[in-house]
Amino acid sequence: MMWKKGTSTEILPTIDDTSSATYVYLYRNFVEKQRELDNGDSETYYEYEYAKIKKDVYEYVKELWSTEDRTTEIEDVLAELLFGGDEE
């Protein structure tokens, strides 16, 4: 699975299957950071990794893994289906 880097001022859900009609976004490895703003205040933000997959592929894998909180296993299955292995 191709992971990219991103930043946000809030922690995003591990799996976002509602913000897009065609893709599901997966988020992992959140790291809390601080940055100084122009006015001298500091702001908390988060660096993370994310990937997107087609919604129909996600739904297929989700059906296979019907128990809660198995994100890592779902990612591994998706990587195998899409790329023949985990590509980070």
Secondary structure as UniProt FT lines:
FT   STRAND          4..8
FT   STRAND          15..16
FT   STRAND          23..36
FT   TURN            38..39
FT   STRAND          42..54
FT   HELIX           55..64
FT   HELIX           71..83
//
